[in-house]
């Protein structure tokens, strides 16, 4: 590498990651809005020093998978859908009651994101309880949060 280290990017990934809601809840910044503003030629209204993390957030993926079959996709119709709700609970869902989970696409049904002031308030057990409440009865799945 020579006398000094120089960093090189093999790839620059300019898209939002699937976990971006965790960052949004912890920072209070709408990343999708900011990305659209920058794409429209606007400048960011803040600096890195302005960004502060507050609290704790976790994301749970709720998928139509069958735990008894080594978590293989479990396509079919959602007979019922009870989305979780509550303070500081965000649900990004791609299904609704009666929706068909196709064998041709990823079986991800929704992402449940829970925020708390600290880890004890926003920890995985809270997410697990909320994800169990969201499951469609009469089907195997959704899978447990990861």
C-alpha positions, 0 to 999 in steps of 0.5 A, a space after each residue: 500500500 505504500 507509505 500511506 494508506 489510501 482507501 478505495 471504494 469498489 462499489 458505492 451503494 446509494 440506495 436505502 438499506 432495508 433496516 433504514 427505519 431503525 435509523 429513522 426512529 433513533 435519529 428522528 430523520 426521515 431518510 426517504 424524504 432526505 434522499 428525495 430532496 437531495 435527488 431534487 438538487 436540494 442540500 441537506 439541512 443539517 450536518 453530521 454533527 447535528 445528527 444525534 442518536 436517541 433511544 434504542 430501536 429494533 427491527 423484526 421481520 415478519 415472514 410467511 415461513 413454516 418453522 416446522 419445515 425448516 422455515 421454507 416459504 409458506 405461500 397462501 392467503 392471509 385469512 386474518 391480519 391483526 397489525 400490531 400497534 402502540 406507542 413507538 411501534 412502526 409497521 411497514 407492511 406489504 400485506 393486508 387481510 385477504 392478501 395472497 403471499 405468492 410463491 414467486 416473491 420473497 415471503 416477507 410480509 412486514 417489518 415491525 420496528 419498535 423504539 424505546 428510550 433505552 434497551 430495556 424499553 425497546 428490546 427484542 421481547 417487546 418486538 416478539 410479543 408484537 409480532 406474535 399478535 400480528 400473525 394470521 391465524 390458521 397458517 403456519 408462520 409468521 417466522 419469529 423475529 430475527 
